[in-house]
Amino acid sequence: MTLTSLLIASEEQLAPLIAPPLVIAGVAALAFLMMGLVTFAYRDVANRHAHKRAAQGGHDAGHGADHH
């Protein structure tokens, strides 16, 4: 590298962050935790409504989350 390219590279500044890296990581972890909690809240919805599927009868009665 020439002296000019070294000076140009040393003058370059990175874009500032809006928060420290640990805060950004904490916000990301909190977002994933909240998405996991929402997913966990809907974990057994198909089985809660199994009685409605069985009452309808017909072709759709045997199909659901537990069908193999």
N, C-alpha and C positions, 0 to 999 in steps of 0.2 A: 504494500500500500504506500501511496505517496503521502507526504506530509499534509497536503491539502485534504485528501480523503480522510485522514485520521482526525484532523481538526473538525471537519464537517460531522463525522460520526460522534465525536465527543460533545458537540454542541447540541445534539438531538435530545429532546426531552420527551418523556413518555406522557401520555394523557393521564391526568390526575384521576384517582378513584373518588367516588362520592362518599365512601366510608372505608374504614380499615378492612383488610382482607378477612379477618376473623368475623367481623360483623356481617359481611356479605355471605360468608360460609354459614353463619348462624341463621340468616334469613332463608337461605336455600334449604337448609336442614329442616327448618320450621315449615316451609312450604311442602316439602315431601312428607313430613309427619302429618300435616293436615290432610293431604291427599290420601295418605294411607288410612287415616281415621274415617274418611268418607267412604273409602272402599270397604273397610271393615264393617261399617254400619249397614251395608247392603249385602252382607255375606250369605244370608239364608232366606232371601226374599222369595225365591222360587218354591221352597218348601212351605213357606207360610201360606201360600195360595194353592197348595196341592188339592185341598178339598174342592175348590172351584173347578179345577181341571177334571177331577174324577166325576163331579156332578154333571159336567157337560157331556161326557161320554164321547162316543164317536172316535174318529181317527186321531184326534189331538190328545186324548186322555192319557195315552201311554208315553207321550213324548215330553221330556223336560230335562232338567239339569242332571237327573240321576239315570237317564236312559243310556244304555251301553250298546 
